[in-house]
């Protein structure tokens, strides 16, 4: 697969991942976290704010691989 195709599919995967992740985190936060005090909300916001990065980094690493010779 060429780098151009990988970037296209990676962009689609990234958009899907971020959309699903944001919806799940919003649902979990609204159901279990909001209104239960700052000591629960602050770690939740920090962890959920950083939680999408490992998957995004994996997708970006896959997208930026050089073309096979």
URNOR-V804354 format. One line per field, one symbol per residue. ss: DSSP state (~ for helix, > for strand, _ for the rest). phi: phi as a letter, one per 30 degrees, with the letter a starting at -180 (. if undefined). psi: psi as a letter, one per 40 degrees, with the letter a starting at -180 (. if undefined). Layout:
BEGIN
ss->???
phi->???
psi->???
END
This chain:
BEGIN
ss->__~~~~~~~~~~~~~~~~~~~~~~~~~~~~~~~____~~~~~~~~~~~~~__~~~~~~~~~~~______
phi->.dddddddddddddddeddddddddddddddccdjcjddcdedddddddcdddedddddddddcddddd
psi->hidddddddddddddddddddddddddddddddheeideddddddddddededddddddddddeiiii.
END
